[in-house]
Amino acid sequence: MALEEKRAWIMAVVTLCAYAVYLFVVLGRAGSGPLVDVPYVAPLLWTVGAAIVASIVLNIAAALASPRDAGRKDQRDREIGRFGEHVGQSFVVIGGIAALVMAMAELDHFWIANTVYFAFVLSSLLGSLAKISAYRQGFQAW
């Protein structure tokens, strides 16, 4: 398995785990009350920060586990990386537009922040899955 594919797997797993922890904490705090009253900022920041740290540590571990592949990318790796980023970035744009519309509609900050966070999660997850699929099923440049 190429190091870049390992990195895509790491990003997908870390993203899913971090978002699952965030949802568990926020929904657990909600109880029977409305979601907009749940303190969400600290769990959001902590899960994002922990995901960044975990991703860095796991990428370093993956590079150390296969030192001959570290720092080596061929043309195919670059094209797959670009393809995955294009797929992922589209969800950042969609989330940004959704958050803009929600702000104009003067919705609660909770919903706007969670929409943006969910867009980042989808961006990371779907970009990683596009890369993994390209490595596993083959990739043809357009």
C-alpha positions in Angstrom: 0.0 0.0 0.0 1.4 3.4 -1.0 2.1 5.9 1.8 -0.4 8.3 0.3 -3.1 5.7 0.4 -2.2 5.1 4.1 -2.5 8.8 4.7 -6.0 8.8 3.1 -7.1 5.9 5.3 -5.7 7.8 8.4 -7.6 10.9 7.5 -10.9 9.0 6.9 -10.6 7.1 10.2 -9.6 10.1 12.3 -12.3 12.2 10.8 -15.0 9.6 11.5 -13.8 9.0 15.1 -13.5 12.7 15.9 -17.0 13.5 14.6 -18.5 10.5 16.3 -17.0 11.7 19.6 -18.3 15.2 19.0 -21.8 13.9 18.3 -21.7 11.6 21.3 -20.7 14.5 23.7 -23.1 17.1 22.3 -26.1 14.7 22.0 -25.3 13.3 25.4 -25.4 16.8 26.9 -28.7 17.6 25.3 -30.8 15.2 27.3 -34.4 16.2 26.8 -33.6 19.9 26.2 -33.2 21.7 22.9 -30.0 21.2 21.0 -29.4 24.9 20.6 -28.9 25.2 24.4 -26.1 22.6 24.5 -22.6 24.0 25.0 -21.0 22.9 21.8 -18.0 25.2 21.3 -15.5 23.4 23.7 -16.3 19.9 22.4 -16.0 21.2 18.8 -12.7 22.8 19.4 -11.4 19.8 21.4 -12.4 17.2 18.8 -11.0 19.2 15.9 -7.7 19.8 17.9 -7.5 16.2 18.9 -8.1 15.1 15.3 -5.3 17.3 14.0 -2.9 16.0 16.6 -3.9 12.3 16.0 -3.6 12.8 12.2 -0.1 14.2 12.6 1.0 11.5 15.0 -0.4 8.7 12.8 1.1 10.2 9.6 4.5 10.3 11.3 4.0 6.7 12.5 3.1 5.6 9.0 6.1 7.3 7.5 8.4 5.7 10.1 6.9 2.3 9.4 7.8 2.5 5.7 10.8 4.9 5.5 11.7 4.0 1.9 8.3 5.4 0.8 8.4 8.6 2.9 8.7 11.7 0.8 8.3 9.8 -2.4 5.4 10.7 -4.7 5.1 9.9 -8.3 2.8 11.5 -10.9 0.0 9.1 -10.1 0.1 10.0 -6.4 0.0 13.7 -7.3 -3.0 13.2 -9.7 -4.9 11.1 -7.2 -4.2 13.7 -4.4 -5.4 16.5 -6.6 -8.6 14.5 -7.6 -9.4 13.8 -3.9 -8.9 17.4 -2.9 -11.2 18.5 -5.7 -13.9 16.1 -4.5 -13.5 17.3 -0.9 -13.3 21.0 -1.6 -16.7 20.9 -3.3 -18.3 20.1 0.1 -16.5 23.0 1.8 -18.1 25.3 -0.8 -21.5 23.7 -0.3 -21.1 24.1 3.5 -20.0 27.7 3.2 -23.0 28.5 1.1 -25.4 26.7 3.5 -23.9 28.6 6.4 -24.2 31.9 4.6 -27.9 31.2 3.9 -28.4 30.2 7.5 -26.7 33.4 8.7 -28.9 35.5 6.5 -31.9 33.7 7.8 -30.6 34.6 11.3 -30.6 31.0 12.5 -28.9 30.1 15.8 -25.1 30.0 15.9 -25.4 26.3 16.9 -26.8 25.3 13.6 -24.4 27.5 11.6 -21.3 26.2 13.4 -22.5 22.6 13.1 -23.2 23.0 9.4 -19.7 24.3 8.8 -18.2 21.5 10.9 -20.3 18.9 9.1 -19.1 20.3 5.7 -15.5 20.0 6.8 -16.2 16.4 7.9 -17.8 15.5 4.6 -15.0 17.3 2.8 -12.3 15.3 4.6 -14.2 12.0 4.5 -15.3 12.1 0.9 -11.9 13.4 -0.3 -10.2 10.6 1.5 -12.7 8.0 0.1 -12.1 9.3 -3.4 -8.4 8.9 -3.0 -8.8 5.4 -1.6 -11.1 4.4 -4.4 -8.6 5.8 -7.0 -5.8 3.7 -5.4 -7.9 0.6 -5.1 -10.0 0.7 -8.3 -7.6 2.4 -10.6 -7.4 6.0 -11.7 -7.3 7.6 -15.1 -6.4 11.2 -15.5 -9.1 13.2 -17.3 
